[in-house]
Amino acid sequence: MRGDGVVAALDLPKTDQNPNVFIPRTELPGSFWKDGGEALVLIVPPETDDEQTRQLFVDAFLQNNRLENITSVMGFHPQYLESFLRLQHYLLRMDGPLPQDYRHYIGVMSAARHQCSYLVDLQESEFLMQDGDPDWLKGLDYIPQKLKNLCELNKILAHRPWLITKQHIEQLLRGNDSWSLSELVHAIVLLAHFHSLASFVFGTGINLEIDHECGHTLQPASLSEGANDVEAHHSNSVASSLESSEPGVEMLMHRMKKIQEAADLQEISQEEMKQRFEKVEKQSLELLPGQSACSECLAVSDYAKYRDDPNFHYEDFAKRGEERTIPTFRAQKEAPPGWLRDYSWEDQGFSLVNRLYSDIGQLLDDKFRMAYNLTYYTMGPQKDVDTSMLRAAIWNYIHCMFGIFHDDYDYGEVNQLLDIRLKSFIKTVTCYPERTTRKDYDNFWKEFKHSEKVQVNLMVLEARMQAELLYALRAIMRYMM
Ligand SMILES: CC(C)C[C@H](N)C(=O)O
């Protein structure tokens, strides 16, 4: 974590000075969290004096022919940034099952699920630079049938990944316009990558540029105070807890200590553990995000051409049909955080994904572990703090949105450590990223640093990506059995 600087200018290379540098519209100097008057620019400046970060910026620049805003924001966490760039480079640029134009078109399709104009624009430009057929940018009616067949998977994976079955996989692998298994795995990793990246973009307020009024810019405060306000949708109990004040850093540290002490004494039954999970799951039903920021803007944006079934959204896992025919997933104790009991990453997932698309398993694993374990032993102004409990609560709460239950984790901790404002932010960014407002961002963790809030967004990115991949890979495994 480098200085918590909120800087004012983004000093990007000029095209006339360096004609080889391609700067798309989205890369013009712009501001983040534009909020009527005051803008919050949440980036590490390119001229940072931290050597490691600067080197990574140079690498990123060489990889992408630009320094993307995303890279500048992730620059708060250079160790993470390194593993992120490694995976992204591999996924988009190195030898792999899919041709370049497909990779970027899949980027466009996935970002469009969340109307993430920032990523759609970037991927459209990349697509054209890779000699993609400009006609395809007219929309889904102009693309090859093979790519079109991916729409259903894109949609389910983005919003309700627990619905993926082996039939979805089977359908894609047969017939005239079929996918090979390796191609499909490459496509699935790309889809999950861009869905989760959209969460990061909205969650950190990476904004479109000054000339792009109707991008995914955050709702100004004045709008979010109206009928669309996130709070206006909350039930009474939620509304009243929002009025009370957020527990500060010291209170959180005190609670962590208490949990630690109690852990040495008590044994909780499996039944009780499950009930605590269900309680957290049920409470999250009450957290409803605001409506789409600017319906006019969304109408103006023509990303609809890249989306079918635009009304298909996230639906709470806990609400999935009355019979609850789809069970909660149990995570395996021995497995790394997040991998499922009935589908273990180490025994099946890792080798499956690596076999079908070599080396990707390792890169994914590195990135997940990095996001889960990253710590500076700080909490806001406090130093030398063991924050593992807080980070585990955040990670597991994100998985809870997808019905993933870790049976060795006491979900009582989630309720003690995550205040309703933080939960609300996490739920919005994870499930409805396009609805995130500046107010959602400002509301939680007032004593923490910006870099720590960015870190929460990294956890959303990775835990969400992991959840999507778990469900998709499990379906592939079932297909292969
Ligand atoms: C997300 C934050 C609670 C992370 C914390 N600053 C740490 O160093 O672990």
The ligand as an ORCA input file, in Angstrom:
! r2SCAN-3c Opt
* xyz 0 1
  C      -9.187     -4.371      4.075
  C      -8.402     -3.946      5.271
  C      -9.141     -4.285      6.516
  C      -7.048     -4.570      5.241
  C      -6.105     -4.080      6.300
  N      -5.709     -2.730      6.088
  C      -4.874     -4.977      6.346
  O      -3.784     -4.504      6.306
  O      -4.990     -6.170      6.434
*
